Amino acid sequence: MKRRAVALLLSVTTLLLLWLWLGVGYYYSYIDHDEHAIYFIKKGLTLRRKFINPFANEGDPLPINALAPDVRDELAVYCRYAYGVMRNDEKSLDDCRARIIHDVL
């Protein structure tokens, strides 16, 4: 009986840790000259845990077309897993940007 309970406990713990790894992501927010880790539940499972949110700071948010291509790509990945935005077009990313700014404020 004890072996079965230990095996069950280990299985549940393993599944929980796996879900935490695959289902929870984070990004860093820079507010008041401090760095804060912000955690979120991903909309899809991925091995990636750390994401970049270019609007997680105190500065004025840039329009999507003013972002560098690599920052725009990181934004698209973040929007996909944080908000479920699957398309990488201008309108989808702009809608995601509006949601991010709304959530930050």
Buried (B, 14 or more C-beta within 10 A) or exposed (E): EEEEEEEEEEEEEEEEEEEEEBBEBBBBBEEEEEEEEBEBEBBEEBEEBEBBBBBBEEEEBEEBEEBEEEBBEBBBBBBBBBBEBEEBEEEBBEBBBEBBEEBBE
